[in-house]
């Protein structure tokens, strides 16, 4: 009898949990649709400014169902560079500057075709209850100053959970971007002669 009761309880529990992930995704999509920069607000004013710039660059949502990433893919397909395996959609000098800037940190993602670099969590031995990660996005095929953006996030450990710090890291982000640009310019000038 206990086994039958256990099986019935498990069955009810499992069938009740089937749509949980989909419901969460629907709620998150509605939140992003109503306020596209909602999750950027906790990162500080610099992140909000970049998010609002991305949203305004996306265009009129009434006339297009494509997001920023979809429009970038469409542009690459139109240029014939997507799928050929030969052309990278990012500037090689910015890419090399980014890799050189982040070379001392463990990399989690390094996608040369998408222009995305992300470090694994960086821990400081002197501050054991804090960790940071750096995300770099190369957004241009040209060597231009706004062709790269860096975003550093830090978390603190409160004894149970890691929680996002609400400190303003815009100066650190700017320093990373400037380092990348400086190294990219130096490499370009060395190559150009």
C-alpha positions in Angstrom: 0.0 0.0 0.0 2.9 2.4 0.9 4.5 1.7 -2.5 1.3 2.5 -4.3 0.9 5.7 -2.4 4.5 6.6 -3.1 4.0 5.9 -6.9 0.8 8.0 -7.0 2.5 10.9 -5.2 5.5 10.8 -7.5 3.2 10.7 -10.5 1.3 13.7 -9.4 4.5 15.6 -8.6 6.1 14.8 -11.9 3.0 15.7 -14.0 2.6 18.9 -12.0 6.2 20.0 -12.8 6.0 19.4 -16.6 5.3 23.0 -17.6 7.4 24.9 -15.0 10.3 25.7 -17.3 8.1 26.9 -20.1 6.1 29.1 -17.7 9.3 30.7 -16.4 10.5 31.4 -19.9 7.1 33.0 -20.7 7.3 35.2 -17.6 10.9 36.2 -18.4 10.0 37.0 -22.0 7.1 39.2 -20.9 9.4 41.0 -18.5 12.0 41.6 -21.2 9.3 42.8 -23.6 8.0 45.3 -21.1 11.4 46.5 -20.0 14.3 45.3 -22.2 16.9 46.7 -19.8 15.5 45.3 -16.6 18.4 43.0 -15.8 21.0 45.7 -16.8 19.7 48.1 -14.2 21.4 46.1 -11.4 24.8 46.5 -13.1 24.9 50.2 -13.0 24.2 53.3 -15.2 26.8 52.4 -17.8 25.2 49.0 -18.4 21.8 50.7 -18.7 23.2 53.2 -21.2 24.6 50.4 -23.4 21.4 48.4 -23.2 19.3 51.4 -24.2 21.6 52.0 -27.1 21.2 48.4 -28.2 17.5 48.7 -27.9 17.3 51.9 -29.9 19.6 50.3 -32.5 17.3 47.4 -32.8 14.7 49.5 -34.6 10.9 49.6 -34.5 9.6 46.3 -32.9 6.3 46.8 -34.7 7.9 46.4 -38.1 10.4 43.7 -37.3 10.3 40.5 -35.3 14.0 40.2 -35.4 16.2 41.0 -32.5 19.7 42.5 -32.6 21.3 39.1 -33.0 18.9 38.1 -35.8 19.6 41.3 -37.7 23.3 40.7 -37.4 22.9 37.2 -38.8 20.8 38.5 -41.7 23.4 41.1 -42.5 26.2 38.4 -42.5 24.1 36.2 -44.7 23.5 39.0 -47.1 27.3 39.7 -47.3 27.9 36.0 -48.0 30.3 35.7 -45.1 28.2 33.4 -42.9 28.7 29.7 -43.5 31.8 30.2 -45.8 34.1 29.3 -42.9 36.6 31.9 -44.1 35.5 35.3 -42.8 35.2 36.2 -39.2 32.6 38.8 -38.3 34.8 40.7 -35.9 37.9 42.9 -36.2 41.0 40.8 -35.8 42.9 43.6 -34.1 40.2 44.0 -31.5 40.0 40.2 -31.1 43.7 39.9 -30.5 43.7 42.9 -28.1 40.9 41.3 -26.1 42.7 37.9 -25.9 45.9 39.6 -24.9 44.2 41.7 -22.2 42.5 38.7 -20.7 45.4 36.3 -21.1 46.1 36.1 -17.4 42.5 34.9 -16.6 40.9 31.5 -17.2 38.7 31.7 -20.3 35.2 30.1 -20.3 34.2 31.2 -23.8 36.3 32.4 -26.7 34.1 32.6 -29.8 36.0 34.4 -32.6 33.1 34.2 -35.0 30.6 35.7 -32.6 33.1 38.0 -31.0 32.4 36.9 -27.5 35.0 36.3 -24.8 34.0 35.4 -21.2 36.3 34.5 -18.4 35.6 32.0 -15.7 35.1 33.2 -12.2 38.2 35.1 -11.0 39.0 34.7 -7.3 41.4 36.9 -5.3 43.3 35.0 -2.6 43.1 38.0 -0.3 39.3 38.3 -0.7 38.0 34.7 -0.6 34.3 35.7 -0.4 34.3 37.7 -3.6 34.6 36.6 -7.3 34.4 38.4 -10.6 34.0 37.5 -14.3 34.6 39.6 -17.4 32.6 39.5 -20.6 33.9 41.1 -23.7 31.8 41.6 -26.9 33.4 42.7 -30.1 30.8 44.4 -32.2 32.6 45.6 -35.3 34.6 44.5 -38.3 36.5 47.8 -38.2 39.0 49.0 -35.6 36.9 51.7 -34.0 36.6 52.8 -30.4 33.0 51.7 -29.9 33.6 48.3 -31.6 34.3 46.6 -28.2 32.4 46.5 -24.9 33.5 45.0 -21.6 31.3 44.1 -18.7 32.7 43.0 -15.4 30.4 41.4 -12.8 31.2 40.6 -9.2 29.5 38.4 -6.6 29.9 38.1 -2.9 29.5 35.0 -0.8 27.3 35.5 2.3 28.0 32.0 3.8 25.2 30.3 1.8 24.8 31.9 -1.6 26.7 34.0 -4.1 24.9 37.3 -4.7 25.5 40.0 -7.3 27.3 43.0 -6.0 25.6 46.3 -6.8 28.8 48.3 -7.0 29.5 50.5 -10.0 32.1 48.8 -12.1 31.9 51.2 -15.1 35.5 52.5 -14.4 36.8 48.9 -14.5 34.8 48.2 -17.7 36.2 51.3 -19.3 39.8 50.4 -18.2 39.4 46.9 -19.8 38.0 48.5 -23.0 40.9 51.0 -23.2 43.4 48.3 -22.7 41.9 46.3 -25.5 41.8 49.3 -27.8 45.4 50.3 -26.9 46.7 46.8 -27.6 44.7 46.5 -30.8 46.0 49.9 -32.1 49.6 48.9 -31.2 49.2 45.6 -33.1 47.7 47.3 -36.1 50.5 50.0 -36.2 53.1 47.3 -35.9 51.6 45.3 -38.8 51.0 48.4 -40.9 54.6 49.4 -40.6 
